[in-house]
Amino acid sequence: MLNTDQKEAILRRAGVAVPSFPERHPDAHGRDRDAEAEQQVALQRWTEAIDMLYVQYAAARAAQSLRDAERKAISARPA
């Protein structure tokens, strides 16, 4: 199973626009629980966005493979 970083790398190589990783605010690290909670929410949203984009990408590739196979089978039929 691919992790989120691997999915992001695959998407980038395929030319898919992916959201940037959420920035961590250094002044809020460890001091502000609200800032930490916001960071966790931003990270969760980023992860969900990458997962959704990867599912769409994989489905589109699978559909293209099926179309290609069908075209090949049709062209290989005797007349």
Rosetta blueprint (number, residue, H / E / L):
1 M L
2 L L
3 N L
4 T H
5 D H
6 Q H
7 K H
8 E H
9 A H
10 I H
11 L H
12 R H
13 R H
14 A L
15 G L
16 V L
17 A L
18 V L
19 P L
20 S L
21 F L
22 P L
23 E L
24 R L
25 H L
26 P H
27 D H
28 A H
29 H L
30 G L
31 R L
32 D L
33 R H
34 D H
35 A H
36 E H
37 A H
38 E H
39 Q H
40 Q H
41 V H
42 A H
43 L H
44 Q H
45 R H
46 W H
47 T H
48 E H
49 A H
50 I H
51 D H
52 M H
53 L H
54 Y H
55 V H
56 Q H
57 Y H
58 A H
59 A H
60 A H
61 R H
62 A H
63 A H
64 Q H
65 S H
66 L H
67 R H
68 D H
69 A H
70 E H
71 R H
72 K H
73 A H
74 I H
75 S H
76 A H
77 R L
78 P L
79 A L
